[in-house]
Amino acid sequence: MENTIITNNITKQYKKFKALDSVSIQVEAGTVYGVIGKNGAGKTTLLKIISGLIKATSGDINIQYDKINSIGTLIEEPGLCYDMTGFENLKLKSLAFGLSDDVQLHNILNLVGLSGSKRVKVKNFSLGMKQRLGIGLALVGNPQILILDEPINGLDPQGIVEVRKLILKLKNEFNKTIMVSSHILDELFKIGDKYAIINNGKIVLEATKEELQKRMERCIEVETDQVEDVIELLNQLKLNDYDIHTNQVVIRDKTLEVRALNKMLAEKCIPIDGIKYGEVSYENLFLELIGEKYA
Ligand SMILES: Nc1ncnc2c1ncn2[C@@H]1O[C@H](COP(=O)(O)OP(=O)(O)OP(=O)(O)O)[C@@H](O)[C@H]1O
């Protein structure tokens, strides 16, 4: 598939501080691209540079699009007028863009699930409604690319589901290319096709959903009430990458096979209640990638 956004060694320097350090990413057209990182990792800086809101200190950006206004952004606050309705907010932005297509605005209101609240002023909106209106504002002018910075931050579970469905609908039915950042890993992993994991301004991994899933596949979960004996065996085998839970040991080793471990446990007469392959959690994968210890 064709790439819509390519960045090449983008660096952003604030005096002596490097907020972004040689960031190179490739975003394919019609996909959702997740940018994952802790607070202060550099997500907003990257999205602002791609949106054209700030300039990179060095590096190149190549963005393919046909029309002016082809990037819609929701970065930090949506900048809503609280004494106006959702429609009036859309209208204001549309006028600022020199557009006069009210039908499109009604379609946007419908798309973001706010057509039932036509007469409600934004000051009476829930946070989820405000966030969806923020996405609606990003859609004014029908951009092909959407840049959404932390769109689910602070939302309740229902609000998160609504934004997730909206993002997927925008991709699947409207063929938008969407970059979305978050530190809520589980949620972002539900919608992205490809991801950049960013830490201290550097991309520590750019990987497709499938590649990430592959990395998460392999761990072995041993259920036992004799956790200490299992740990002793693992230490003898020099397998030091494991988590201990109540009555469970989770071993992360790509070479160890369930059958082989099962045999060794039996030989040592260590009773177990179960042994199987499991998945590394998103959080642990993330911590591994940014070089921090598992929780
Ligand atoms: N205008 C600025 N001047 C100086 N430093 C800045 C400026 N803008 C951002 N930074 C710094 O750059 C780093 C990256 O900030 P950025 O907002 O991109 O992080 P983030 O990953 O989006 O984090 P968060 O989730 O907290 O928004 C932070 O350490 C931040 O303090």
The ligand as a Gaussian input file, in Angstrom:
#p B3LYP/6-31G(d) Opt

LIG

0 1
 N        7.592000      24.573000      23.620000
 C        8.376000      23.743000      24.331000
 N        9.500000      24.194000      24.913000
 C       10.294000      23.368000      25.617000
 N       10.054000      22.059000      25.806000
 C        8.943000      21.556000      25.248000
 C        8.048000      22.360000      24.491000
 N        7.022000      21.572000      24.049000
 C        7.270000      20.326000      24.529000
 N        8.403000      20.321000      25.246000
 C        8.995000      19.163000      25.916000
 O        9.180000      18.144000      24.956000
 C        8.906000      16.858000      25.531000
 C        7.895000      16.125000      24.714000
 O        6.648000      16.781000      24.872000
 P        5.314000      16.251000      24.187000
 O        4.207000      17.190000      24.545000
 O        5.571000      16.015000      22.752000
 O        5.131000      14.854000      24.924000
 P        3.900000      13.844000      24.865000
 O        4.466000      12.513000      24.562000
 O        2.845000      14.369000      23.978000
 O        3.438000      13.856000      26.367000
 P        1.973000      14.081000      27.003000
 O        1.293000      12.764000      26.914000
 O        2.321000      14.467000      28.404000
 O        1.326000      15.181000      26.217000
 C        8.465000      17.125000      26.973000
 O        9.549000      16.916000      27.833000
 C        8.064000      18.571000      26.951000
 O        8.256000      19.155000      28.211000

